[in-house]
């Protein structure tokens, strides 16, 4: 069985470089970021400083009795090196426990881990449990596909008492049901005695969950974290430069899926159109046409096909790989891309995890996302070091932004709408620091103002600011406080019926309107006065409007001038005793007709009575109803609902960002 497995692994199309790796094993042993370690009897592996720190942190936590640990390391940091080193460095928790299990969720990751272990430990037996390959259950190292391992009774041949270590690759998946079933089999879930279970170590570049499911169900402590930004600054990863490009895609109607990211189908409909695809390709031609190896991330197969076609229409040799690409063709295309035989490789959902293509010098993000983890995974494909590679150019097609979308600037604490042009990681961080300093200046101003605000105070008459919320349209109609401003300018009974819109009603049904309007051919706004005259009874009988077309009476740049002009007109047209707000009749009780009209719009238990409301106020309320107060209230309510939804999305986005932050310490 072992020989069959090794022969299959040796000839696997996915393992394209296996013969080269074996023949150059010694070179790999001295390059800790590129390959696994060797057993103690082999030449010592030169670990990078942070790799040794990470291993020591794991061993320290294990020595204190902790058994379920997580490691957060950036893509390209040499996670496989740490994997293989831990296999020999971790002591058994009980007699006879010498075996190691490595779990992964994709074929490429399984074969990659098995390949590295075979090279690193030539004297150990390495089995694989995946598909038609069945492990013996007794090998020193077993690399397993979670789906295959939990299929039927395949897991039953693995005796938990014989295992000292369970390693999980891409451990942000660890709380998925297949992983949890496997961990439960090995006593790592809901166990009262973890002291005699295998050690569990999960490794990921994005050790957090975008969907909010708690990693603490499987991992108790994050024992080491090293961010990709730190690794770039320490020259362990390739430098990157960022360019954001505003595309035409509108994501406002794209809903979230069950995991919190955009639904793939609607996202593709929003992104996959001729205009956006053309902008994407032209952006690449303008900024990265000289790059030798560009990896493009698409939304789905339809987007993949369409964008490949647009690249080729511009005479760019672009090819694609999808999950449906036949294995042989996939291997051939990947090998050709690795050897830089063509410049652009497009994919959708294939190369976000476990992909080792160090020659990538440009990543084109044509797939918008709400997930910081996915964004980091996509960018991470281009961060590996490679001979002659100066940097990797990240081109981010930023769709029309709304709350929740993440883009490359958000990784540095900047606004997602921050547009950048060929800015490297240090410059991006510098921009972030300048933003933080500006925020400090803002806080200082606030603190200084709080400490001694007297010199900044306006005169007392100017200090009051009032905000009014209306719970119902009735409250809005009842409220006449807003009328006081105009009645401080005018002696007439003007009524505020909408935003910056006042009405003065005459006794015969005619009325004046004061309203703010844009000036013709100018950005200025003018306050205009309109007079609307009522037609006789014959208009009702013919079905026509009872009013004539409004006539412009005056216009002004200030409200006071407009009111004075309107008052002058009103005193000539309207009866003074009807429109002047100080008239004695306005203070008398409301009439039965007024009450009947108003009570039609009120709840039965909230009817108005003559002792509760005056004739003048009832008239003002009727004016508000007739001239659109219900519509005004509806617009106010819609604005409040919109603001509420926006605040909800802001809070939700903040919660998502918080969940995606990785910190060393206990996992909650």
VOTIVEX-410817 format. One line per 10 residues: number of its first residue (from 1); their letters; for each residue x, z, y of C-alpha. Coordinates in Angstrom, 3 decimals, decimal comma. Layout:
REM residues N
NUM	a	X Z Y ~ ... .
***
This chain:
REM residues 668
1	xxxxxxxxxx	0,000 0,000 0,000 ~ 2,764 0,951 2,417 ~ 4,621 -2,316 1,789 ~ 1,392 -4,291 2,269 ~ 0,731 -2,531 5,540 ~ 4,247 -3,031 6,838 ~ 4,120 -6,704 5,871 ~ 0,793 -7,130 7,675 ~ 2,039 -5,270 10,722 ~ 5,249 -7,319 10,710 .
11	xxxxxxxxxx	3,305 -10,620 10,798 ~ 0,469 -9,497 13,085 ~ -0,183 -12,004 15,870 ~ -0,742 -9,084 18,238 ~ 2,701 -7,716 17,481 ~ 4,370 -10,787 18,953 ~ 7,692 -9,160 19,697 ~ 8,150 -7,079 16,545 ~ 11,176 -8,910 15,153 ~ 12,845 -8,878 18,540 .
21	xxxxxxxxxx	12,116 -5,150 18,904 ~ 13,593 -4,309 15,505 ~ 16,707 -6,372 16,078 ~ 17,143 -4,730 19,463 ~ 16,113 -1,230 18,399 ~ 19,317 0,311 19,658 ~ 18,638 -1,081 23,119 ~ 15,155 0,381 23,041 ~ 16,524 3,762 21,986 ~ 18,452 3,912 25,257 .
31	xxxxxxxxxx	15,498 2,814 27,390 ~ 13,047 5,673 27,181 ~ 10,361 3,963 29,211 ~ 10,151 0,999 26,879 ~ 10,106 2,348 23,345 ~ 9,617 5,363 21,133 ~ 12,216 7,903 20,160 ~ 14,087 8,207 16,904 ~ 14,199 11,042 14,382 ~ 16,821 13,739 14,852 .
41	xxxxxxxxxx	19,253 11,958 12,554 ~ 19,229 8,840 14,739 ~ 21,040 8,417 18,057 ~ 19,466 10,666 20,728 ~ 16,903 9,147 23,061 ~ 17,659 9,466 26,767 ~ 14,437 10,807 28,179 ~ 13,554 10,440 31,792 ~ 13,420 13,737 33,677 ~ 9,638 13,831 33,914 .
51	xxxxxxxxxx	9,267 12,924 30,213 ~ 11,337 15,931 29,181 ~ 9,411 18,101 31,674 ~ 6,166 16,925 30,125 ~ 7,303 17,647 26,559 ~ 8,564 21,091 27,552 ~ 5,228 21,845 29,224 ~ 3,370 20,907 26,028 ~ 5,674 23,069 23,884 ~ 5,339 25,982 26,327 .
61	xxxxxxxxxx	1,538 25,904 26,218 ~ 1,582 25,663 22,415 ~ 3,904 28,663 22,191 ~ 1,331 30,660 24,187 ~ -1,390 29,867 21,665 ~ -3,156 27,015 23,453 ~ -4,071 24,213 21,045 ~ -6,082 21,559 22,960 ~ -3,923 19,997 25,660 ~ -4,091 17,019 27,995 .
71	xxxxxxxxxx	-1,341 14,959 29,652 ~ -1,960 12,774 32,694 ~ 0,696 10,095 33,147 ~ 0,597 6,799 35,006 ~ 0,543 3,452 33,235 ~ 4,112 2,392 32,431 ~ 5,420 5,955 32,294 ~ 6,364 5,747 28,620 ~ 3,490 7,663 27,041 ~ 4,503 6,326 23,611 .
81	xxxxxxxxxx	7,931 7,892 24,065 ~ 6,315 11,275 24,549 ~ 3,995 10,642 21,588 ~ 6,829 9,973 19,216 ~ 9,028 12,792 20,536 ~ 6,217 15,296 20,051 ~ 5,814 14,315 16,402 ~ 9,159 15,886 15,471 ~ 9,278 18,613 18,123 ~ 5,962 20,325 17,348 .
91	xxxxxxxxxx	6,194 22,952 14,629 ~ 3,500 23,273 11,925 ~ 0,845 25,921 12,585 ~ 0,752 26,762 8,869 ~ 2,724 26,088 5,681 ~ 2,424 22,523 4,431 ~ 1,019 21,126 7,677 ~ 3,481 18,288 8,347 ~ 1,319 15,228 8,958 ~ 0,363 13,587 12,257 .
101	xxxxxxxxxx	-2,770 11,628 13,158 ~ -2,818 9,213 16,119 ~ -6,255 8,144 17,347 ~ -7,087 5,072 19,433 ~ -10,237 3,084 20,118 ~ -8,953 -0,503 20,183 ~ -7,093 -2,687 17,682 ~ -4,283 -3,450 20,144 ~ -3,638 0,254 20,732 ~ -3,666 1,045 17,024 .
111	xxxxxxxxxx	-1,197 -1,716 16,158 ~ 0,993 -0,887 19,166 ~ 1,234 2,796 18,175 ~ 1,920 1,932 14,522 ~ 4,607 -0,527 15,543 ~ 6,395 2,023 17,734 ~ 6,204 4,741 15,087 ~ 7,585 2,370 12,442 ~ 10,579 1,640 14,670 ~ 11,075 5,234 15,806 .
121	xxxxxxxxxx	10,760 6,806 12,342 ~ 12,136 4,387 9,731 ~ 12,347 7,207 7,178 ~ 8,731 8,348 7,613 ~ 5,691 6,764 5,990 ~ 3,278 5,178 8,503 ~ -0,276 4,262 7,450 ~ -3,060 2,567 9,376 ~ -6,801 3,210 9,047 ~ -8,661 0,300 10,615 .
131	xxxxxxxxxx	-11,062 -2,325 9,353 ~ -9,919 -3,563 5,955 ~ -6,768 -1,442 6,096 ~ -7,227 1,892 4,334 ~ -4,665 4,671 4,716 ~ -3,722 6,890 1,806 ~ -4,445 10,117 3,660 ~ -1,039 11,505 2,729 ~ 1,313 9,521 5,011 ~ 3,614 11,330 7,427 .
141	xxxxxxxxxx	1,968 9,455 10,306 ~ -1,489 7,858 10,250 ~ -2,648 5,664 13,114 ~ -6,420 5,270 13,066 ~ -9,178 3,395 14,800 ~ -11,812 5,996 15,645 ~ -14,647 3,660 14,688 ~ -13,180 2,968 11,241 ~ -12,157 6,571 10,647 ~ -15,699 7,858 11,237 .
151	xxxxxxxxxx	-17,336 5,097 9,200 ~ -18,918 6,347 5,995 ~ -16,730 8,910 4,221 ~ -13,358 7,460 5,203 ~ -12,365 10,609 7,074 ~ -12,889 12,816 4,009 ~ -9,508 11,882 2,473 ~ -7,693 13,568 5,379 ~ -7,145 17,261 4,641 ~ -7,060 19,183 7,960 .
161	xxxxxxxxxx	-4,773 21,826 6,442 ~ -2,014 19,218 5,987 ~ -1,973 18,126 9,660 ~ 0,088 19,742 12,387 ~ -0,724 17,322 15,224 ~ -3,558 15,075 16,424 ~ -2,564 12,686 19,214 ~ -5,198 10,827 21,221 ~ -4,322 7,714 23,209 ~ -6,456 6,837 26,267 .
171	xxxxxxxxxx	-7,830 10,375 26,062 ~ -10,432 9,907 28,777 ~ -12,555 8,620 25,864 ~ -12,071 11,833 23,900 ~ -15,585 13,214 24,414 ~ -17,204 10,089 22,926 ~ -19,116 10,838 19,731 ~ -16,583 9,258 17,326 ~ -13,724 11,317 18,733 ~ -15,797 14,502 18,726 .
181	xxxxxxxxxx	-16,765 13,973 15,073 ~ -13,091 13,492 14,184 ~ -11,980 16,584 16,095 ~ -14,768 18,571 14,467 ~ -13,461 17,517 11,035 ~ -10,040 18,911 11,954 ~ -11,502 22,189 13,232 ~ -10,795 21,452 16,892 ~ -14,411 21,722 18,030 ~ -16,522 24,880 17,789 .
191	xxxxxxxxxx	-13,829 26,687 15,794 ~ -13,375 30,431 15,981 ~ -9,774 30,202 14,747 ~ -7,793 27,501 16,563 ~ -4,499 29,190 15,620 ~ -4,500 27,470 12,220 ~ -5,722 24,061 13,374 ~ -3,550 21,073 14,271 ~ -2,352 20,875 17,859 ~ -4,376 18,400 19,902 .
201	xxxxxxxxxx	-2,624 16,403 22,630 ~ -4,529 13,777 24,597 ~ -2,720 11,356 26,905 ~ -4,194 9,089 29,560 ~ -3,351 7,443 32,859 ~ -6,832 8,409 34,067 ~ -7,536 11,793 32,527 ~ -10,981 12,233 34,067 ~ -14,499 11,011 33,444 ~ -16,372 8,784 35,901 .
211	xxxxxxxxxx	-19,710 9,506 34,201 ~ -19,487 13,280 34,672 ~ -19,232 14,209 30,974 ~ -16,984 17,255 30,683 ~ -13,569 16,747 29,120 ~ -13,518 20,502 28,606 ~ -15,585 19,986 25,455 ~ -12,375 18,701 23,833 ~ -9,444 19,646 26,099 ~ -8,779 23,130 27,461 .
221	xxxxxxxxxx	-5,744 22,552 29,691 ~ -4,119 19,673 31,545 ~ -0,481 20,673 31,086 ~ 1,247 17,868 32,980 ~ 0,294 15,354 35,643 ~ 2,405 12,718 37,349 ~ 0,711 10,280 39,676 ~ 1,646 6,603 39,798 ~ 2,360 6,905 43,543 ~ 5,039 9,516 42,836 .
231	xxxxxxxxxx	6,495 7,319 40,103 ~ 6,693 4,328 42,445 ~ 8,533 6,426 45,018 ~ 10,931 7,648 42,315 ~ 11,497 4,021 41,166 ~ 10,113 4,606 37,675 ~ 7,470 1,970 38,364 ~ 7,571 -1,301 40,255 ~ 6,745 -1,176 43,934 ~ 3,407 -2,656 44,890 .
241	xxxxxxxxxx	2,101 -4,320 48,017 ~ -1,597 -4,424 48,811 ~ -3,793 -6,987 50,514 ~ -7,531 -6,537 50,904 ~ -9,719 -9,577 51,433 ~ -13,297 -9,380 52,713 ~ -15,469 -11,452 50,407 ~ -19,057 -12,552 50,928 ~ -20,496 -10,658 47,968 ~ -23,447 -8,383 48,779 .
251	xxxxxxxxxx	-23,598 -5,370 46,453 ~ -26,410 -3,536 48,230 ~ -28,934 -4,455 45,505 ~ -26,636 -3,920 42,510 ~ -27,748 -0,823 40,645 ~ -25,644 1,648 38,718 ~ -25,353 1,638 34,951 ~ -25,596 4,700 32,709 ~ -21,917 5,548 33,221 ~ -22,140 5,376 37,019 .
261	xxxxxxxxxx	-20,407 2,035 37,604 ~ -22,218 -1,156 38,589 ~ -24,487 -2,816 36,025 ~ -22,540 -5,817 34,749 ~ -25,342 -8,402 34,863 ~ -26,493 -7,768 38,460 ~ -22,862 -7,364 39,573 ~ -22,008 -10,777 38,142 ~ -25,003 -12,313 39,930 ~ -23,781 -10,837 43,222 .
271	xxxxxxxxxx	-20,124 -11,814 42,774 ~ -20,230 -15,019 40,738 ~ -21,243 -17,625 43,302 ~ -19,511 -20,685 44,726 ~ -18,693 -19,112 48,100 ~ -17,167 -15,893 46,755 ~ -15,207 -17,682 44,024 ~ -13,828 -20,152 46,566 ~ -12,777 -17,301 48,880 ~ -11,086 -15,570 45,931 .
281	xxxxxxxxxx	-9,031 -18,604 44,905 ~ -8,122 -19,502 48,497 ~ -6,990 -15,925 49,093 ~ -4,670 -16,205 46,070 ~ -3,371 -19,612 47,225 ~ -2,676 -18,206 50,667 ~ -1,057 -14,930 49,598 ~ 0,296 -15,312 46,062 ~ 0,704 -18,963 45,102 ~ 4,444 -18,335 44,592 .
291	xxxxxxxxxx	3,844 -15,493 42,104 ~ 4,829 -16,306 38,517 ~ 2,381 -14,112 36,587 ~ -1,014 -13,244 38,076 ~ -3,586 -11,277 36,077 ~ -7,173 -11,674 37,310 ~ -9,977 -9,218 36,505 ~ -13,475 -10,720 36,307 ~ -16,930 -9,216 35,850 ~ -18,221 -10,978 32,737 .
301	xxxxxxxxxx	-17,847 -14,165 30,691 ~ -19,868 -16,264 33,154 ~ -17,681 -15,109 36,041 ~ -14,562 -15,639 33,928 ~ -15,540 -19,246 33,197 ~ -16,594 -20,099 36,739 ~ -13,516 -18,598 38,407 ~ -11,164 -20,320 35,929 ~ -12,856 -23,617 36,798 ~ -12,337 -23,048 40,532 .
311	xxxxxxxxxx	-8,647 -22,271 39,996 ~ -8,240 -25,503 38,029 ~ -10,137 -27,455 40,694 ~ -7,323 -26,398 43,027 ~ -4,732 -27,715 40,527 ~ -3,701 -24,232 39,349 ~ -2,856 -23,886 35,642 ~ -5,239 -21,001 34,948 ~ -6,239 -19,846 31,475 ~ -8,426 -17,024 30,233 .
321	xxxxxxxxxx	-8,684 -14,462 27,460 ~ -11,907 -12,690 26,537 ~ -12,991 -10,410 23,740 ~ -14,356 -13,514 21,997 ~ -11,128 -15,528 22,161 ~ -9,937 -16,245 18,584 ~ -7,036 -14,015 17,632 ~ -4,517 -16,814 17,134 ~ -5,365 -18,535 20,433 ~ -5,319 -15,169 22,161 .
331	xxxxxxxxxx	-1,848 -14,405 20,796 ~ -0,515 -17,833 21,777 ~ -1,897 -17,616 25,319 ~ -0,603 -14,102 25,774 ~ 2,859 -15,104 24,574 ~ 2,859 -18,127 26,909 ~ 1,853 -15,884 29,806 ~ 4,549 -13,350 28,942 ~ 7,147 -16,117 29,000 ~ 5,781 -17,364 32,354 .
341	xxxxxxxxxx	4,677 -20,780 31,075 ~ 1,587 -20,687 33,343 ~ 0,884 -18,615 36,485 ~ -2,692 -17,293 36,219 ~ -4,399 -15,439 33,356 ~ -8,028 -14,384 33,790 ~ -9,770 -11,720 31,684 ~ -12,847 -9,520 31,661 ~ -12,548 -6,072 30,100 ~ -9,611 -6,965 27,832 .
351	xxxxxxxxxx	-6,513 -5,788 29,667 ~ -7,713 -2,619 31,406 ~ -6,092 -0,341 28,791 ~ -3,037 -0,339 26,542 ~ -1,614 -3,631 27,798 ~ 2,143 -4,062 28,032 ~ 2,855 -7,228 30,061 ~ 5,672 -6,132 32,380 ~ 6,183 -9,586 33,932 ~ 2,863 -9,350 35,834 .
361	xxxxxxxxxx	3,767 -9,608 39,513 ~ 0,282 -10,067 40,956 ~ -3,080 -8,506 40,144 ~ -6,184 -10,144 41,588 ~ -9,163 -7,784 41,605 ~ -12,214 -10,044 41,594 ~ -14,338 -7,330 39,958 ~ -15,746 -4,666 42,345 ~ -16,087 -1,173 40,917 ~ -17,325 2,299 41,790 .
371	xxxxxxxxxx	-14,839 3,882 39,366 ~ -11,479 5,060 40,624 ~ -10,314 5,240 37,016 ~ -11,049 1,570 36,384 ~ -9,387 0,600 39,650 ~ -6,233 2,522 38,701 ~ -6,241 0,967 35,226 ~ -6,488 -2,560 36,636 ~ -3,759 -2,003 39,222 ~ -1,574 -0,299 36,618 .
381	xxxxxxxxxx	-1,205 -3,568 34,695 ~ 1,244 -4,792 37,310 ~ 3,344 -1,669 37,814 ~ 5,809 -1,957 34,947 ~ 9,425 -2,765 35,729 ~ 10,722 -6,218 34,798 ~ 14,039 -8,017 35,437 ~ 13,934 -9,880 38,748 ~ 10,593 -8,405 39,723 ~ 10,716 -7,049 43,268 .
391	xxxxxxxxxx	7,131 -5,843 43,484 ~ 3,587 -6,517 42,342 ~ 1,103 -7,911 44,834 ~ -2,372 -6,373 44,506 ~ -5,065 -8,568 46,066 ~ -8,347 -6,705 46,294 ~ -11,474 -8,787 46,945 ~ -13,427 -6,149 48,842 ~ -17,147 -6,920 48,725 ~ -19,551 -5,902 51,482 .
401	xxxxxxxxxx	-18,996 -2,182 51,454 ~ -21,573 0,499 50,916 ~ -21,214 4,095 49,821 ~ -19,630 4,390 46,396 ~ -17,502 1,225 46,255 ~ -13,813 1,967 45,761 ~ -10,986 -0,310 46,834 ~ -7,212 0,010 46,919 ~ -7,171 1,912 50,265 ~ -9,347 4,654 48,710 .
411	xxxxxxxxxx	-6,532 5,493 46,284 ~ -4,524 6,689 49,278 ~ -7,340 8,670 50,850 ~ -8,302 5,922 53,287 ~ -11,694 4,464 54,046 ~ -12,718 1,738 51,563 ~ -13,272 -0,521 54,552 ~ -9,649 -0,226 55,691 ~ -8,381 -3,810 55,610 ~ -4,663 -4,101 54,874 .
421	xxxxxxxxxx	-2,268 -7,018 54,680 ~ 0,796 -6,915 52,428 ~ 1,255 -3,160 52,824 ~ 3,356 -1,320 50,245 ~ 2,662 2,108 48,769 ~ 4,867 3,936 51,290 ~ 3,209 2,188 54,218 ~ -0,217 2,927 52,738 ~ 0,701 6,576 52,383 ~ 2,077 6,538 55,948 .
431	xxxxxxxxxx	-1,236 5,136 57,121 ~ -2,976 7,932 55,253 ~ -0,709 10,510 56,917 ~ -1,479 9,060 60,352 ~ -5,176 9,349 59,569 ~ -4,654 12,956 58,511 ~ -2,733 13,697 61,733 ~ -5,546 12,175 63,734 ~ -7,964 14,440 61,876 ~ -5,730 17,411 62,752 .
441	xxxxxxxxxx	-5,849 16,392 66,408 ~ -9,619 16,237 66,200 ~ -9,708 19,723 64,681 ~ -7,356 21,045 67,364 ~ -9,608 19,743 70,100 ~ -12,530 21,428 68,389 ~ -10,625 24,705 68,019 ~ -9,453 24,624 71,646 ~ -12,983 23,967 72,780 ~ -14,250 26,851 70,681 .
451	xxxxxxxxxx	-11,544 29,173 72,016 ~ -12,207 28,493 75,715 ~ -15,005 26,023 76,246 ~ -15,985 27,059 79,786 ~ -13,990 24,392 81,587 ~ -15,772 21,708 79,571 ~ -19,332 22,867 80,245 ~ -21,724 20,746 82,250 ~ -23,946 22,398 84,875 ~ -26,697 24,496 83,323 .
461	xxxxxxxxxx	-29,337 21,943 84,186 ~ -27,554 19,390 82,019 ~ -26,762 21,540 79,006 ~ -29,958 21,438 76,987 ~ -30,192 18,937 74,146 ~ -33,390 18,941 72,122 ~ -33,934 17,373 68,702 ~ -37,492 16,991 67,440 ~ -38,571 16,293 63,854 ~ -42,199 15,444 63,057 .
471	xxxxxxxxxx	-43,597 16,413 59,663 ~ -46,685 14,225 60,066 ~ -48,163 11,585 62,325 ~ -50,556 14,248 63,644 ~ -47,628 16,331 64,875 ~ -46,255 13,273 66,630 ~ -49,600 12,568 68,303 ~ -50,015 16,227 69,276 ~ -46,584 16,402 70,861 ~ -46,796 15,523 74,556 .
481	xxxxxxxxxx	-43,433 17,064 75,475 ~ -41,842 13,615 75,579 ~ -44,318 12,597 78,283 ~ -42,918 15,220 80,648 ~ -39,888 13,118 81,515 ~ -41,835 10,173 82,872 ~ -44,376 12,478 84,488 ~ -41,508 14,059 86,376 ~ -40,977 10,611 87,910 ~ -44,608 9,553 88,217 .
491	xxxxxxxxxx	-47,877 11,249 89,213 ~ -49,765 9,052 86,764 ~ -50,726 9,782 83,142 ~ -48,111 7,692 81,352 ~ -47,957 8,282 77,587 ~ -44,936 7,694 75,335 ~ -46,278 5,591 72,420 ~ -43,034 4,418 70,862 ~ -39,297 4,405 71,318 ~ -38,721 3,737 75,061 .
501	xxxxxxxxxx	-42,278 2,397 75,392 ~ -44,863 3,915 77,761 ~ -48,529 3,019 78,317 ~ -50,907 3,774 81,208 ~ -54,564 3,066 80,364 ~ -57,181 2,147 82,963 ~ -60,868 3,015 82,885 ~ -61,994 -0,501 81,889 ~ -59,664 -0,983 78,921 ~ -56,840 -2,659 80,813 .
511	xxxxxxxxxx	-53,377 -1,120 80,594 ~ -49,784 -1,204 81,839 ~ -46,732 -1,096 79,555 ~ -43,188 -0,094 80,447 ~ -40,706 -1,225 77,801 ~ -36,982 -1,850 77,452 ~ -36,116 -5,477 76,605 ~ -32,878 -7,516 76,436 ~ -32,175 -9,583 79,534 ~ -32,412 -13,330 78,991 .
521	xxxxxxxxxx	-28,991 -14,845 78,216 ~ -27,223 -11,503 78,662 ~ -26,217 -8,444 76,677 ~ -27,773 -6,251 79,411 ~ -31,097 -4,533 78,862 ~ -33,869 -4,519 81,460 ~ -36,874 -2,257 81,738 ~ -39,936 -4,451 82,190 ~ -43,490 -3,689 83,345 ~ -46,346 -5,660 81,770 .
531	xxxxxxxxxx	-50,022 -5,740 82,748 ~ -52,668 -6,568 80,118 ~ -56,188 -7,251 81,310 ~ -59,294 -6,870 79,186 ~ -61,753 -9,776 78,825 ~ -65,537 -9,322 78,879 ~ -67,944 -8,793 75,950 ~ -68,114 -12,526 75,207 ~ -64,587 -12,308 73,679 ~ -65,840 -9,915 70,990 .
541	xxxxxxxxxx	-68,714 -12,220 70,106 ~ -66,446 -15,286 69,750 ~ -63,897 -13,424 67,562 ~ -61,086 -13,839 70,079 ~ -58,710 -11,144 71,273 ~ -60,405 -8,930 73,881 ~ -57,220 -9,039 75,972 ~ -55,571 -11,687 78,093 ~ -51,907 -12,569 77,611 ~ -49,678 -9,796 79,092 .
551	xxxxxxxxxx	-48,343 -10,604 82,570 ~ -44,889 -9,509 83,778 ~ -45,313 -7,331 86,848 ~ -41,775 -6,077 87,497 ~ -38,392 -5,505 85,909 ~ -35,517 -3,189 86,712 ~ -32,274 -1,817 85,329 ~ -33,425 1,813 85,695 ~ -36,510 3,604 84,409 ~ -37,242 5,285 87,751 .
561	xxxxxxxxxx	-37,323 1,962 89,622 ~ -39,532 0,403 86,933 ~ -41,936 3,369 87,058 ~ -42,207 3,238 90,838 ~ -42,982 -0,494 90,679 ~ -45,567 0,109 87,951 ~ -47,175 2,953 89,915 ~ -47,485 0,758 92,982 ~ -49,284 -1,892 90,935 ~ -51,482 0,717 89,185 .
571	xxxxxxxxxx	-52,712 2,328 92,395 ~ -54,034 -1,075 93,499 ~ -55,676 -1,927 90,149 ~ -56,781 1,348 88,562 ~ -59,076 4,084 89,818 ~ -56,856 6,906 91,104 ~ -59,050 9,682 89,719 ~ -58,778 8,159 86,232 ~ -54,987 7,729 85,972 ~ -53,585 10,638 88,005 .
581	xxxxxxxxxx	-52,508 13,390 85,595 ~ -53,284 16,324 87,942 ~ -57,003 15,525 88,067 ~ -59,275 18,476 87,317 ~ -61,301 16,602 84,676 ~ -58,233 16,393 82,429 ~ -58,304 20,179 81,987 ~ -61,899 20,268 80,784 ~ -62,732 20,453 77,047 ~ -62,528 17,243 75,080 .
591	xxxxxxxxxx	-65,736 15,278 74,681 ~ -67,620 14,948 71,403 ~ -66,725 11,234 71,265 ~ -63,004 12,003 71,674 ~ -63,137 14,648 68,942 ~ -64,989 12,353 66,529 ~ -62,390 9,603 67,054 ~ -59,392 11,896 66,608 ~ -60,812 13,788 63,630 ~ -61,145 10,528 61,678 .
601	xxxxxxxxxx	-57,327 10,630 61,384 ~ -57,037 14,310 60,480 ~ -57,589 16,379 57,360 ~ -60,956 18,070 57,017 ~ -59,465 21,542 57,309 ~ -57,531 20,551 60,429 ~ -60,292 19,117 62,633 ~ -59,939 19,540 66,355 ~ -62,584 21,401 68,359 ~ -63,395 21,425 72,055 .
611	xxxxxxxxxx	-61,883 24,869 72,523 ~ -58,533 23,701 71,104 ~ -57,893 20,582 73,144 ~ -58,488 19,344 76,676 ~ -60,072 16,067 77,687 ~ -56,781 14,842 79,201 ~ -54,687 15,618 76,148 ~ -57,316 14,088 73,867 ~ -57,164 10,922 75,967 ~ -53,370 10,837 75,664 .
621	xxxxxxxxxx	-53,589 11,270 71,880 ~ -56,106 8,443 71,621 ~ -53,757 6,247 73,664 ~ -50,926 7,003 71,223 ~ -53,089 6,083 68,252 ~ -54,315 2,872 69,834 ~ -50,855 1,719 70,860 ~ -48,862 2,213 67,677 ~ -47,949 5,869 67,202 ~ -48,700 5,570 63,467 .
631	xxxxxxxxxx	-46,264 2,676 63,200 ~ -43,731 4,609 65,268 ~ -44,049 7,592 62,978 ~ -43,677 5,277 59,968 ~ -40,432 3,912 61,395 ~ -39,170 7,433 62,086 ~ -40,025 8,463 58,533 ~ -38,367 5,336 57,113 ~ -35,240 6,081 59,142 ~ -35,220 9,675 57,863 .
641	xxxxxxxxxx	-35,660 8,490 54,280 ~ -32,877 5,963 54,723 ~ -30,607 8,640 56,173 ~ -31,543 10,929 53,288 ~ -30,691 8,248 50,741 ~ -27,414 7,550 52,531 ~ -26,520 11,235 52,543 ~ -27,438 11,405 48,871 ~ -25,105 8,516 48,096 ~ -22,358 10,117 50,199 .
651	xxxxxxxxxx	-22,722 13,387 48,280 ~ -22,849 11,536 44,962 ~ -19,718 9,553 45,840 ~ -17,942 12,770 46,874 ~ -18,913 14,355 43,552 ~ -17,567 11,323 41,675 ~ -14,278 11,488 43,574 ~ -14,027 15,192 42,788 ~ -14,607 14,527 39,081 ~ -11,875 11,896 39,042 .
661	xxxxxxxx	-9,221 14,199 40,496 ~ -6,690 15,370 37,902 ~ -4,982 18,742 38,332 ~ -2,679 20,723 36,091 ~ -4,472 23,771 34,709 ~ -7,655 24,704 32,865 ~ -10,254 21,986 32,327 ~ -13,806 22,870 33,343 .
***
